[in-house]
Amino acid sequence: MDLKEIMAVNLRRKRHDLRMTQEELAERAGLSARYVGAIERGDVSASVTVLGQIAEALGVEPGDLLKRVARVSKS
């Protein structure tokens, strides 16, 4: 998984944990909902500026969105 995909997974997970829609996140971060969706799908790479805006809107540190999370295998 590259950083773009890691950020996409972490962003979606954190947004869902906060029960926030893409539209709500976009408004808080000053971005378009389409752009937030594209980041979550891994279609585009976010700049460090956008990473900071999203992290602030989610109440996390920017680095938290770039950390690999151990996968749990389903047996």
C-alpha positions, 0 to 999 in steps of 0.5 A: 500500500502506498501513502495515498492508499494509507491516507485514504483508508485512515481518512475514511476510518476516522471520518466514519468514527466521527460519524461525519459525512464527506460533505461535513468534512469538506465544509470544515476543511474548506474543500469540495466534497468531490475532492474529499471523495477522490482522496478517500478513493485514492484517486488523487494525492493530497498536498501537505496543505490539504493534509493539514486542513483535513487533519485539523477538521478531523481533530487529529495530527496530520501524521496520524493519517499517514500511519500504517494500521496493522491488518487483522486477518479474517479467518 
